[in-house]
Amino acid sequence: MTAAAVHLDTVFHALANPTRRAVVERLSRGPATTSELAKPFDMALPSFMQHLQVLEDSGLVLSEKRGRVRIVRIQPTNLERVAEWLAQLLSIWDERPDRLDA
């Protein structure tokens, strides 16, 4: 398996969870503190932090500590890679001869 394929697997794993998708959607509007991100979810902070760690490990988000506050922001590069991969698949699909009849 190529490094690119492993990376895609990691990103798709991160996005497979609805909580993590909601966090990515929220961060698409701008950076937020960990507390702001956790507020809408009915879970303990350590559990929520595990979700953030999965997102960070996948490269979808970055976080930095500013004093006692952790700021999280989206890392669009990896979302762009996923979008490019999907676009390639759609392009192949559109060029298939059996689709010409449809």
QUISULMO-V985874 format. One record per backbone hydrogen bond with DSSP energy under -1.0 kcal/mol. CO is the residue of the C=O (numbers start at 1). NH is the residue of the N-H. If there is no record, write none. Layout:
# QUISULMO-V985874
CO/NH, CO/NH
This chain:
# QUISULMO-V985874
2/6, 3/7, 4/8, 5/9, 6/10, 7/11, 8/12, 9/13, 10/14, 11/15, 17/21, 18/22, 19/23, 20/24, 21/25, 22/26, 23/27, 24/28, 26/29, 27/30, 32/72, 33/37, 34/38, 35/39, 38/41, 41/43, 44/48, 45/49, 46/50, 47/51, 48/52, 49/53, 50/54, 51/55, 52/56, 53/57, 54/58, 55/60, 55/61, 56/59, 60/75, 62/73, 64/71, 66/69, 69/66, 70/34, 71/64, 72/32, 73/62, 76/80, 77/81, 78/82, 79/83, 80/84, 81/85, 82/86, 83/87, 84/88, 85/89, 86/90, 87/91, 88/92, 89/93, 90/94, 91/95, 93/96, 96/99, 97/100
